[in-house]
Amino acid sequence: MEKKAVRIWIESEDRKYVEGVIHAFINNVEAKAATYMKAQVLLDLGSKVFTMVFGDVEKDKTEDEDIGRKEAVYALYVELLREYLTNIAAKRLQEADGSSDTEFLTVFQDRYGKYVVLLKIMLRAFSYLNRYYINDHNKDDKKKGKKKIQTLKEKGVELFKHSIFMVYYEKVIQAILRCIQEEREGGNQNHEVLRNSVKVFLDLKLYEEKLEGVIIQRTYEHYNRCGAQWLRVDSSSTYLQKSEKAMNDEIRRVNAYLSSNTEKPMSDCVYEILLKKYQRAILEEKGTGLKYFLEERKDDDLKRICSVFRDKELEFVGKMLQNHIANKGKKIVSMITTNEKKKSSKAIQEDMSEKAVIRLIELHDIYKNIVFKCFGKHQIFQKALREGFVTFINDSKAAESIAKTLAQYSHLVLLKGSKYSRMSNEEKILENVAFVYGYIHDKDIFDIRYQLFLQYRLLQRKSVSESFERRMLAGLSAESGKTAMSTKLEGMYNDVKVSKEHNDQFIKNYDVEKSAGLEKFNVTVMTQGFWPDTSSSRTKIPNELKEVTSAFNVYYANKFTERKLRWKLEMGEAQIEIKFIQTMGGKRREKRRRIIVSSIQLMILLCFNRNEVMKFRDLLYATGLENSSTLQNHLVSLAHPKNGKRKDAKFGVLMMRPKPKPKKKLVLTDNHEFKINPNFYPSSSKPARMEIIQFVQNVESKIDEGILRQRQQLIDVSIVRTMKMNKQMRHMPLVKKVTAGLKAYFKVDPGMVKKRIESLMDQEYLERDLNDRGLYNYLA
């Protein structure tokens, strides 16, 4: 039997009521009298819609009648919205068509805004349809495979999209683009209107599809023209300023009225066309590029480079900086190599090396400040700074001279009374010395000299500042890591600190003035292994010092039963008073002078308490020195006129016979005689310090021999350790392993490694494999 259709009519009074309320609300919205509906009116409207949806609840209804009512109310909802869009919104936009872009966008965003207000009221008034019609229908129809009904909000959005948006969106897009272009050219725009217009695309989820791509494309076209023009007429500095401003302007524009998700594609677009595309042209431009910025310290431009370019492009900037630093450094280093080629005198070479190192430190300070202040300590530029210095310091023939002179210069900065001590920027100088030290491959050349210089400052109490010494040690350790040398330097400093405590405790129980006739007595206990190799000639302890040294031996033995003291008097100094007797006109006149001498010079002068004249061979026996060159240096220094501050040789502390011949190398023989010079007269009433003049000892050769010996030991240890871990290795992998392991200490010569392997095979630490001569075996 065919089912009979049932037609449901909405009561005309109910329909008129709903239409009347909605039309009244629309009129108020259009007149800008209200953006919301009064609560009671909205409540009454909702009640009326409820009645329309469900009818008379007390009257029985068929299922078809119930569905028919709901469909009719849904149709009324759609009709009221479509009526507003067709009769009001569309007409207003037609009237605005042809007006200015801002006026048209104002109408467009206003129509959308008022429609949203209407839609919110309609959603609340007709909410029963969502609950009791649409949701139930979609659940049942999902099971039956029927088409689902749009929710009230979905239907409302779709109505606006098809009735208004799809008709006018192209005109809206062109208006937005023209407004953006006018703003780029300096014009002012109403950001609120633009933001609300863009919001329509966002709300309809059509922003990326319809608007964003077009804006990005226009942006690309605009800055493509600008970039080419700026590059032709502007300097690199001006180009970077304009590019930075363009980037910032576009980001501000995005934040002002575009989607926040547009920021990345927008900034990528501007960056690609303005900066990445023309990077080489900007930075390599002669007279205005990166080299000019660095030479003239254009800090603002350097900061701008770091801020506008991204890491991938900053790698190129870092390479340019590295090459620039290397070229500057090579010019400074050439000062050293040029003098070495000319075979200049040792004094001139040392002076030029010192000046070159000072300029290197100044160069490092300049570019470290640029890296830290202008480039924000960026890792790329810190690496460029390091690689630039490493390149020219270690690839030059002057590498060894730089390491030696750097140690000498750091010593002079830390040495009390030197020409470089107490400078206003001393702390900064030491910081840069440590940095330059970190760039040196052959650190052991620096290390062994610095250790000797530190020994001198500590034992002679000539450090300009304890805090500076500590800071320097910390800086060197930071650059080289925790190495054996850094441990030694720390140990030396701690020995001096502990020795002060020993001296204080010793003099509490021993009166040095009463018992030994000394005004003051200080001992530095040097732990073997921490201090430089001091295996010099053995000396005899003078009778005048035997009692006090024996007393200190007893004190130290009681404190440390398993330790043994060995006195090394040649490393100390003393202040003594000498009585000079002059005979003038048959009258004797005495005068007393205080001088500061080395411990060996003290032993020499004490010999004259017992003998008026002493021969060289007698002094050699009396002091117990095995090395005659050591005695000659200290002895001749006492007789040298430099220490008397007069030109005539007779004004030294000692008189020497026969006198040295001018311009001839002085070599003392057993029969050279010495005596106290009664005419000695220092230039000041203060105690005169006797400088030790090196006449015969080649200190550098001993140091170089020590470095070579130390390198051989380190290579031996590394080879044995590596072979012990691997048991078997071929030659090249073993050499590479040893070279990499010793990289922090010095640049390893593969030839030296080969010789040390052969030496270790002779010592039966290693052997060649019987079946494979290219393979080494470890012998346990």
Secondary structure, DSSP 8 states (H G I E B T S, - for coil): -----------HHHHHHHHHHHHHHHHHHHTTS-SS--HHHHHHHHHHHHHHHH--TTS---HHHHHHHHHHHHHHHHHHHHHHIIIIIHHHHHHHTTS-HHHHHHHHHHHHHHHHHHHHHHHHHTHHHIIIIIHHHHHHHHHHT------HHHHHHHHHIIIIIHHHHHHHHHHHHHHHHHHHTT----HHHHHHHHHHHHHTT-IIIIIIHHHHHHHHHHHHHHHHHHHHHS-HHHHHHHHHHHHHHHHHHHHHHS-GGGHHHHHHHHHIIIIITTHHHHHT-TTTSHHHHHHTT-HHHHHHHHHHS-HHHHHHHHHHHHHHHHHHHHHHHHHHHHHHHTT--HHHHHHHHHHHHHHHHHHHHHHHHIIIIISTT-HHHHHHHHHHHHHHHHSSTTHHHHHHHHHHHHHHHHBTTSTTTT-TTHHHHHHHHHHHHHH-S-HHHHHHHHHHHHHHHHHTT-BS-HHHHHHHHHHHHHHH-S-HHHHHHHHHHHHHHHHHHHHHHHHHH--HHHHH--S--------TTTS-----------HHHHHHHHHHHHHHHHH-TT------GGG-EEEEEEEEEEEETTEEEEEEEEEEEEHHHHHHHHGGGT-SEEEHHHHHHHHT-S-HHHHHHHHHHHH-GGGGTSSSGGGSSEEEES---TTS-----TT-EEEE-TT---SSSS-EE-----SS--HHHHHHHHHHHHHHHHHHHHHHHHHHHHSEEEHHHHHHHHHHHTTTT----HHHHHHHHHHHHHTTSEEE-SS-TTEEEE--
